[in-house]
Amino acid sequence: MAGMATHVITGAGSGIGAAVARRLHARGDDIVLHARDAGRAKELAAEFPGARTLVGDLADPDRLSWAFSHQTLPDRVDSLLHIAGVVDLGEVGDLTIKSWHHQLNVNLIAPAELTRHFLPQLRAARGHVIFVNSGAGLSAHAGWSAYAASKHGLKALADSLRQEEHAAGVRVTTVYPGRTATPMQTKVHQQEGKDYDPAQWIDPESVATTILMALDLPRDAEVNDLTVRPGR
């Protein structure tokens, strides 16, 4: 993707999303950063001079369409990068319906709704949709049911979208990072009652490198699924 491509990014406030946004911003691409509210949008705009912002609460996907109707959406979208995510561990016998809704809304339903909104632009640009999933999108463990269910669903969304949009020239990639040294990982360790040493896990910059590799691949090829595991 040479010069001034436009990328819509969720989760740019921290972790993998911030690393990807920094790299695309530094190389001169146009970035549109999703934020859950106007205050967060202001912070992101200050952090990434020249970037545009898009406000809408992923936890309330029913209202995203209304929120976007009051803002100017980018005319061109070369890539849509779904990097935002939430996690709340708990056993099936303990998880609340609120926790289930929150994780499914942010991790699965909001990405589907965002994709629907930007598909016309993505088709026009023969663009790319990248879903940052999780190892939990491939296997589920005790205590991880709601998060893993949302991520298994995200895999299904990506797989269906890839088949639906292939003829339109839209590429679809799912990245499955193992444990990565992000604020989410800090929270997971707290919930697990374990000591957290970020040096044990993947640097967000390394995951960002794999995402940019998939984005920048020549048009004759498409990375469908990419699993990134801790190398230490």
Salt bridges, closest charged atoms under 4 A:
ASP29 OD2 - HIS7 NE2 2.69
ASP29 OD2 - ARG27 NE 3.19
ASP30 OD2 - ARG52 NH2 2.61
GLU43 OE1 - ARG40 NH1 2.41
ASP60 OD2 - ARG63 NE 3.89
ASP78 OD1 - ARG76 NH2 2.71
GLU113 OE1 - ARG116 NE 2.92
GLU113 OE2 - HIS117 NE2 3.64
ASP159 OD2 - LYS155 NZ 2.66
ASP159 OD1 - ARG162 NH1 3.08
GLU165 OE2 - ARG123 NH2 2.86
GLU192 OE2 - ARG179 NH2 2.74
GLU192 OE1 - LYS194 NZ 3.89
GLU205 OE2 - ARG22 NH2 2.95
GLU205 OE1 - ARG23 NH1 2.81
ASP216 OD2 - ARG27 NH1 2.83
